[in-house]
């Protein structure tokens, strides 16, 4: 493409030279190149061709005049042609320098233009991301801790109103447009659909009155949805036994699900599902794994309130002075640790301040944050147990140091020792956890 352009420039130069020669022969046949006129017109002519077409065009004009001068001039005009050649070559060098500068600045311009385009695109993406985050914070100005605190307040209501409050909460902050919460009501047997096969059919005929459970709709948002326990997405969620989101892409091509997400709740690792949150409609931007895992976390925290008390009967018998709610809370946080890997901490303060132990214990309880829980037992000395949900070991250590400093500031007139022990909430049961934290 560039060679074609160069040939065109050289051809155009040759045509201009012929036109100049024709005009010179017409107006001044004795000096067609006007080399000896008052104004040497051929010099600016060659200069113009050089600046327009480059050194090559200037050399063509110079060669054209130099060759044809043998036929039109006697003697040969060396001096005018040498002067023309000097100016033409100088103009050619200037043309090369100027083209190099133009090319360099053009490359710079293209580079900055591309960078500006990239920055503009990144700015637009950043602005969109900022607006989305801003919208999320405006619509959802709560943290997980404050959300769980709100859910804990819901649990003070009766079961079904609390379930509806939970679903309304999820609809407001996570955009559930159409969903329903189903709770298993069992009179014996299992809730999963019977397996197909000859043996299963034979058992059904032999024992037709086997008691079974049923699923009750506890709450719904929007138009809600019916529960189809045989739905492939529900079956996949129950087979995985995980309180998580299972995308439709994981299903076989021939399977079709009426749900967008299914979030089951299992009370124990081997038991049957206690609840299923079936989500039928949710905004596209809200449909992501983080949101659905958070929804699963809220559902697990909520349903753990209805855990059977038989699980911590041994702990209640070993520590009768402790409120049973501490065992239920620890069981709930142990489950959250197992299912979601969320860290929580149990702290023990033992105030050895003699007669002022009760005052110190009361002061420690007054310093507890809204979502944290505290329980105290007083004998010769008072023991205060503090549960710090969603708190890691490092932050718990900062908390205990702050409490100890404030206790010493407010009770500086008394001598004594404030024992403290920080223990991550983890393990297989409530009683071993209580025993570890109560051991000096």
C-alpha positions in Angstrom: 0.0 0.0 0.0 2.9 2.3 0.8 4.7 1.5 -2.4 1.6 2.3 -4.5 1.4 5.7 -2.7 5.1 6.4 -3.5 4.6 5.5 -7.2 1.7 7.8 -7.4 3.7 10.7 -5.9 6.5 10.1 -8.3 4.2 9.9 -11.3 2.5 13.1 -10.1 5.9 14.8 -9.9 6.8 13.7 -13.4 3.5 15.1 -14.7 4.1 18.5 -13.0 7.6 18.6 -14.4 6.2 18.0 -18.0 3.6 20.7 -17.4 6.3 23.2 -16.2 8.4 22.4 -19.3 5.5 22.9 -21.6 4.6 26.2 -20.0 8.3 27.3 -20.2 8.6 26.4 -23.9 5.4 28.3 -24.6 6.4 31.5 -22.7 10.2 31.5 -23.0 11.5 28.9 -25.5 15.2 30.1 -25.1 15.1 29.4 -21.3 12.2 26.9 -20.7 13.3 26.2 -17.1 13.6 29.9 -16.3 17.1 29.4 -14.9 18.3 32.8 -16.2 15.2 34.9 -15.6 15.0 37.7 -13.0 13.3 35.1 -10.8 14.6 31.5 -10.9 11.1 30.0 -10.8 12.3 26.4 -11.1 13.9 26.6 -7.6 10.6 27.2 -5.7 9.0 24.7 -8.0 11.5 22.0 -7.1 11.3 23.1 -3.5 7.5 22.7 -3.4 7.7 19.3 -5.0 10.3 18.2 -2.4 8.4 19.4 0.6 5.2 17.8 -0.8 6.5 14.5 -2.1 9.8 14.0 -0.3 13.5 13.8 -1.4 12.6 11.4 -4.2 10.2 13.8 -5.8 12.9 16.6 -5.5 15.5 14.4 -7.2 13.1 13.6 -10.0 12.5 17.3 -10.6 16.3 17.9 -10.4 17.1 15.0 -12.8 14.4 16.1 -15.2 15.9 19.6 -15.5 19.5 18.4 -15.5 18.9 16.0 -18.4 16.8 18.2 -20.6 19.1 21.2 -20.1 21.6 19.4 -22.5 19.1 20.0 -25.3 17.9 23.5 -24.5 21.0 25.3 -23.1 24.4 26.2 -24.6 26.7 26.3 -22.6 25.4 23.9 -20.0 23.9 25.8 -16.9 26.0 24.2 -14.1 25.7 27.0 -11.6 21.8 27.4 -11.6 21.4 23.7 -11.5 23.9 23.2 -8.6 22.1 26.0 -6.7 18.8 24.2 -7.3 20.3 20.9 -6.3 21.6 22.4 -3.0 18.2 23.9 -2.1 16.4 20.7 -3.1 18.6 18.4 -1.0 18.3 20.7 2.0 14.5 20.7 1.6 14.6 16.9 1.3 16.5 16.6 4.6 14.1 18.9 6.3 11.2 16.8 4.9 12.8 13.6 6.4 13.3 15.3 9.8 9.8 16.7 9.7 8.2 13.4 8.7 10.1 11.7 11.6 8.8 14.2 14.0 5.2 13.9 12.7 5.5 10.1 13.0 6.8 10.3 16.6 4.1 12.7 17.7 1.5 10.6 15.9 2.6 7.5 17.8 2.5 9.5 21.0 -1.0 10.8 20.2 -2.2 7.3 19.4 -0.7 5.9 22.6 -2.3 8.6 24.8 -5.6 8.2 22.9 -5.6 4.5 23.6 -4.7 5.1 27.3 -7.4 7.7 27.5 -9.9 5.2 26.0 -8.8 2.6 28.6 -9.0 5.0 31.4 -12.5 6.1 30.3 -13.6 2.5 30.1 -12.2 1.7 33.5 -13.7 4.9 34.9 -17.1 3.9 33.6 -16.7 0.4 35.1 -15.5 1.8 38.4 -18.4 4.3 38.4 -20.9 1.5 37.8 -19.3 -0.7 40.5 -19.4 2.3 42.9 -23.0 3.0 42.1 -23.9 -0.7 42.7 -22.0 -0.8 46.0 -23.6 2.5 47.0 -27.0 1.1 46.2 -26.3 -2.1 48.1 -25.2 -0.1 51.2 -28.2 2.2 50.9 -30.6 -0.7 50.6 -28.6 -2.9 53.0 -27.0 -0.7 55.6 -26.4 -3.5 58.1 -23.6 -5.8 58.8 -23.9 -9.6 59.3 -23.6 -9.0 63.1 -26.4 -6.5 63.2 -28.5 -8.7 60.9 -28.1 -11.7 63.1 -29.0 -9.5 66.1 -32.2 -8.5 64.3 -32.9 -12.2 63.6 -32.3 -13.0 67.2 -34.9 -10.4 68.1 -37.3 -12.1 65.6 -37.0 -15.3 67.5 -38.7 -13.7 70.6 -41.9 -14.0 68.6 -43.9 -17.2 68.0 -42.5 -19.6 65.5 -44.6 -18.8 62.4 -44.6 -15.0 62.8 -40.8 -15.2 63.3 -40.5 -17.3 60.1 -42.4 -14.6 58.2 -40.2 -11.9 59.7 -37.1 -13.8 58.6 -38.4 -14.1 55.0 -39.4 -10.4 54.9 -35.9 -9.5 56.1 -34.3 -11.6 53.3 -36.7 -10.1 50.8 -35.8 -6.5 51.8 -32.0 -7.0 51.9 -31.4 -9.7 49.3 -34.3 -9.1 46.8 -36.1 -12.4 47.2 -39.1 -11.7 44.9 -40.8 -15.1 45.2 -39.7 -17.6 47.8 -41.1 -19.8 50.5 -39.8 -21.4 53.7 -40.9 -25.0 54.4 -40.5 -26.7 57.7 -40.7 -30.5 58.3 -43.4 -31.7 60.5 -42.8 -35.3 61.3 -44.9 -38.0 63.0 -42.3 -40.7 62.2 -40.5 -42.0 59.2 -38.7 -39.9 56.6 -39.5 -37.0 54.5 -37.5 -37.8 51.4 -39.5 -39.4 48.5 -39.4 -43.2 48.5 -36.8 -44.8 46.3 -38.0 -46.6 43.2 -37.7 -50.3 42.8 -39.4 -53.6 43.5 -38.3 -53.8 47.1 -39.7 -50.3 47.9 -43.0 -51.2 46.3 -43.2 -54.5 48.1 -42.5 -52.7 51.5 -45.2 -50.1 50.7 -47.8 -52.9 50.1 -46.7 -54.8 53.1 -46.7 -51.8 55.5 -49.2 -49.4 54.0 -49.7 -47.4 57.2 -46.1 -46.4 57.9 -46.2 -43.0 59.5 -44.5 -40.2 57.4 -43.8 -36.6 57.7 -45.1 -33.7 55.7 -43.8 -30.3 54.7 -45.6 -27.2 56.0 -45.2 -23.8 54.5 -44.1 -21.5 57.3 -43.7 -18.3 55.4 -43.5 -16.9 51.9 -42.6 -13.7 50.1 -44.2 -12.4 46.9 -46.2 -15.1 45.2 -44.3 -17.8 47.1 -43.9 -21.2 45.5 -45.0 -24.8 46.1 -42.5 -27.4 47.3 -41.8 -30.2 44.9 -39.5 -32.5 46.9 -38.8 -34.5 43.7 -37.6 -31.4 41.8 -34.0 -32.1 40.5 -32.6 -28.9 42.2 -34.2 -29.9 45.5 -32.9 -33.4 45.1 -29.4 -32.1 44.4 -29.4 -29.9 47.4 -30.6 -32.7 49.7 -28.1 -35.1 48.2 -25.2 -32.7 48.8 -26.5 -32.0 52.4 -25.0 -28.6 52.3 -26.6 -25.3 53.2 -25.5 -23.6 50.0 -26.5 -22.6 46.5 -26.6 -25.2 43.8 -26.7 -23.8 40.3 -28.9 -25.2 37.6 -25.8 -25.7 35.5 -24.9 -28.6 37.7 -28.0 -30.4 36.7 -28.2 -32.8 33.8 -29.4 -31.3 30.5 -32.6 -33.3 30.5 -33.6 -32.1 34.0 -35.6 -29.0 34.5 -36.1 -27.2 37.8 -38.8 -24.7 38.8 -36.5 -23.1 41.3 -33.5 -20.8 41.0 -32.0 -21.8 44.3 -32.7 -24.3 47.1 -31.2 -23.8 50.5 -31.8 -26.7 52.9 -31.2 -26.8 56.6 -29.9 -29.9 58.3 -30.0 -30.0 62.1 -27.4 -32.8 62.2 -24.9 -34.4 59.9 -26.9 -37.7 59.6 -30.5 -36.5 60.1 -33.1 -35.5 57.6 -33.6 -31.9 56.5 -35.5 -29.8 58.9 -36.3 -26.9 56.6 -36.0 -25.9 52.9 -35.9 -22.4 51.6 -37.1 -22.6 47.9 -36.3 -19.5 45.9 -38.2 -19.1 42.6 -37.4 -15.5 41.7 -34.5 -13.2 42.6 -33.0 -10.2 40.8 -30.1 -11.2 38.5 -27.6 -8.9 40.3 -28.5 -10.5 43.6 -28.0 -14.0 42.3 -24.5 -14.7 43.3 -22.8 -17.3 45.6 -21.9 -14.8 48.3 -25.5 -13.6 48.8 -26.9 -17.2 48.7 -24.3 -18.3 51.3 -25.2 -15.4 53.5 -28.9 -16.3 53.1 -28.0 -19.9 54.1 -26.1 -18.5 57.1 -29.1 -16.6 58.3 -31.4 -19.6 57.8 -29.0 -21.8 59.8 -28.8 -19.2 62.6 -32.6 -18.9 62.7 -33.4 -22.6 62.6 -30.8 -23.4 65.2 -33.0 -21.7 67.7 -35.4 -24.7 67.5 -32.7 -27.3 68.3 -33.7 -30.1 70.6 -32.6 -29.6 74.2 -31.7 -33.2 74.6 -28.4 -32.4 72.9 -27.0 -30.4 75.9 -28.8 -32.2 78.7 -25.4 -33.4 80.0 -24.0 -29.9 80.0 -27.1 -28.6 81.8 -26.7 -31.3 84.4 -23.0 -30.6 84.9 -23.5 -26.8 85.2 -27.0 -26.3 86.6 -26.3 -22.7 87.6 -25.9 -21.7 83.9 -28.9 -20.6 81.9 -29.9 -23.2 79.2 -29.8 -20.4 76.6 -26.0 -20.4 76.8 -25.9 -24.1 75.7 -28.3 -23.4 72.9 -26.2 -20.4 71.7 -23.0 -22.5 71.9 -24.6 -25.3 69.9 -25.7 -22.8 67.3 -22.2 -21.3 66.9 -20.7 -24.8 66.8 -22.9 -25.6 63.9 -22.1 -22.4 62.1 -18.4 -23.2 62.6 -18.9 -26.7 61.1 -21.1 -25.6 58.2 -19.6 -22.2 57.3 -16.2 -22.0 59.0 -17.3 -18.9 60.9 -15.1 -18.2 63.9 -16.5 -17.4 67.3 -14.9 -17.2 70.7 -15.9 -18.0 74.3 -14.2 -15.9 77.0 -14.1 -16.6 80.7 -13.5 -13.8 83.2 -13.1 -14.7 86.9 -13.1 -11.7 89.2 -11.2 -12.4 92.4 -12.0 -9.1 94.1 -13.4 -10.6 97.3 -16.6 -8.8 98.3 -16.6 -6.7 95.1 -16.6 -9.7 92.8 -20.3 -9.2 92.0 -19.8 -5.6 91.2 -16.9 -6.4 88.9 -19.0 -9.1 87.2 -21.9 -6.7 86.7 -19.6 -4.1 85.3 -18.1 -6.6 82.8 -21.6 -7.6 81.7 -22.4 -3.9 81.2 -19.4 -3.6 78.8 -20.7 -6.3 76.4 -21.7 -5.2 72.9 -25.2 -5.7 71.6 -24.7 -8.9 69.7 -22.4 -10.5 72.2 -23.9 -12.5 75.1 -22.7 -12.8 78.7 -23.6 -15.2 81.6 -22.4 -15.0 85.2 -22.1 -17.5 88.1 -21.3 -16.2 91.5 -20.0 -18.3 94.5 -17.0 -17.4 96.4 -15.9 -15.6 93.3 -17.9 -14.6 90.2 -17.3 -16.2 86.8 -18.5 -14.4 83.7 -18.8 -16.2 80.4 -18.9 -14.0 77.3 -19.8 -15.4 73.9 -18.4 -13.4 71.0 -20.1 -14.6 67.8 -18.3 -13.9 64.4 -15.1 -12.9 66.2 -11.7 -14.3 65.7 -9.0 -15.0 68.3 -7.0 -11.8 67.7 -10.0 -9.5 68.1 -11.1 -11.5 71.2 -7.7 -10.8 72.8 -8.1 -7.1 72.1 -11.6 -7.3 73.7 -10.3 -9.0 76.9 -7.4 -6.5 77.2 -9.8 -3.6 76.9 -12.1 -5.1 79.5 -9.3 -5.7 81.9 -8.0 -2.2 81.5 -11.4 -0.7 82.1 -12.0 -2.9 85.2 -8.7 -1.7 86.7 -9.6 1.9 85.9 -13.0 1.7 87.6 -11.9 -0.5 90.6 -8.4 0.9 91.2 -9.0 1.1 95.0 -9.3 -2.7 95.2 -6.6 -5.2 94.9 -7.2 -8.5 93.2 -6.7 -10.5 90.1 -8.9 -10.7 87.0 -8.4 -14.1 85.4 -9.3 -14.4 81.8 -9.3 -17.3 79.3 -10.0 -17.1 75.5 -11.2 -20.2 73.8 -12.3 -20.6 70.1 -15.8 -22.1 69.8 -15.0 -25.4 68.0 -15.3 -29.1 68.7 -17.9 -31.8 68.8 -20.1 -30.8 71.7 -21.2 -28.1 74.2 -20.1 -30.0 77.3 -16.4 -30.5 76.3 -16.3 -26.8 75.3 -17.7 -25.6 78.7 -15.3 -27.9 80.5 -12.3 -26.5 78.7 -13.2 -22.9 79.3 -14.0 -23.5 83.0 -10.7 -25.3 83.6 -8.2 -23.0 85.2 
